[in-house]
């Protein structure tokens, strides 16, 4: 059954196929209310003490800036420097058996183990541990093969024509729209606009929304920069911009959100149109927003724009149950391929209120040149799709949606087991010298553990945290990321394009409020005396126990004084050597 499900089938008939669906920080533990996070004592201690790095002119912050240039193209494994990172097959098997004893429900997701073997075998072949699914999902190999076979046997042309090849492309584009609407259970009042990604979908709304003086644009502090960026359009047109404050573990408080929306509500929704952009799931704090707030905002007269890019890769979402005005997604975050295609799923009535500041090829029916007359395309979605859509890749969207439909019911349960195990393990890690905690979890921890297939989680499936040395000072994220990459672990550090959420987690909201025009990241970090950001591990479609165990083993190694010192020596040597004179 697993092999069959992992091989999407493409009907190459010209007829439409019925979709088989529904089967600029680089950013306190929830158990503690304190957010006082100290830097490593004397920022340059790392480069001065015990001969860590002889070139004391290079601070950890400067090293962080240059690490992309100096990383070897094929970094040697850290096992060469710290052999104690090894674990025996017997130890790994015992760890897995212990995990299954504590999380027996994990066995119910065996179909995803079959998927891992058949569609993601390259992970074992390359030895890579991929835990950055929030940045982008990994593509299943069968999806690539099926689409390559389709392209090799098809003749597709630009959709802005009436040739046979163009008609075929248009048929597949329409099929992709229908598949997207079906996947998200959207009613006929919705249509789909294909964009380059979720960011472009959000930008499309921002640039075309009819903000005027007296309008409001409201958004959570814990939002992606693509949501924050819309405030530039709003401010330019005289609208008021307001933020819903974040809690200490990110996300938003429902009552605070209601109060903010009520305070800035449109006095007359027809005369002062106002927009509420809601982040469905944070990409840094792991918080899910209560979707009831969208309904409340709508009752006050707001249009509601939902950023669902971080939510829909691992959680089912229905527009029939949550009928927002528009929703932005990226397909590569859902199933890895293709990149370069996102979508704005939007009510036709909402589109009718948007006023684009320009037109282009494909969006118009007739243009007077020279002159001022322009007649937009009669198809509403075409008015918002600039130029030629990515018609060669749209058929892969249909196959990708079919693919993920087969596995989506199992994902929350599987990832709930893995995330709970990862968080518990990280919180139990201690330094070998004094027993001090090695890790502090900053992001929201799930309040409940899933036990059965088909249930929904109250959080996402990521963890944002920091490493600390035995004295309680932060270990620089640049060292963590560099060291992880040498162990073939792909994780993420920084503010992950969510400065508000990251500042909330790091307890830097006051410092964020005191920033001034022209401030740079270097200025901010110099002022704070340390690198800023979090370490983020995010799980997804192909994640399994071994991935999580390798992350835990890597984290454990940093609590061993001898190993940590060895790794610090390697880090300093390899990052500073290119700067030697």
HUCORPE-V207900 format. One record per pair of residues at least 24 apart in sequence whose C-alpha atoms are under 6 Angstrom apart, sorted by the first residue. I is the first residue (numbers start at 0). J is the second residue. Records with the same first field share a line. If there is no record, write none. Layout:
I: J / J
//
This chain:
1: 110 / 113
6: 141
7: 398
18: 178
20: 182 / 401
21: 404
22: 404 / 405
23: 498
24: 494 / 498
25: 493 / 494 / 495 / 531 / 532
26: 493 / 494 / 495 / 501 / 531 / 532 / 533
27: 441
28: 439 / 440 / 441
34: 506
37: 472
38: 472 / 473 / 529
39: 472 / 473
51: 568
52: 571
60: 530
63: 477
69: 574
74: 485
76: 485 / 486
77: 485 / 486
81: 562
105: 413
108: 409
115: 541
127: 487
128: 488 / 546
129: 489
130: 489 / 490 / 536 / 537 / 538
131: 490 / 537
132: 537 / 538 / 539
133: 537
135: 332
136: 332 / 334 / 335
137: 335
138: 334 / 335 / 336
171: 394
175: 397
183: 317 / 318
184: 317 / 318 / 319
185: 318 / 319
188: 346 / 347
189: 345 / 346 / 347
190: 344 / 345
191: 343 / 344
192: 342 / 343 / 380
193: 341 / 342
194: 340 / 341 / 342
195: 339 / 340 / 341
196: 329 / 339 / 340 / 341
197: 327 / 328 / 329 / 341
198: 225
200: 327 / 343
205: 229
207: 353 / 354 / 355
208: 353
210: 236
211: 236 / 237 / 238
212: 237 / 238
213: 238 / 271
214: 238 / 271 / 272 / 273
215: 239 / 240 / 273
216: 240 / 273 / 274 / 275
217: 241 / 242 / 275
218: 242 / 275 / 276
219: 243
220: 244 / 245 / 499
221: 250 / 499 / 500
222: 278 / 497
223: 496 / 497
224: 496 / 497
247: 503 / 504
248: 442 / 443 / 504
249: 284 / 500 / 503
250: 286
268: 300
273: 301
274: 301 / 302
275: 303
276: 303 / 304 / 305
277: 305
278: 306
279: 306 / 307
280: 309 / 310
284: 442 / 443
285: 442 / 443 / 458 / 459 / 461
286: 458
287: 458
359: 385
360: 386
361: 386
408: 453
409: 452
412: 449 / 452
430: 558
431: 559
435: 469
437: 466 / 467
438: 465 / 466
439: 464 / 465
440: 464
441: 504
460: 538
461: 536 / 537
462: 535 / 536
463: 533 / 534 / 535
464: 533 / 534
465: 533 / 534
490: 536
491: 534 / 535
492: 533 / 534 / 535
493: 532 / 533
494: 532
//
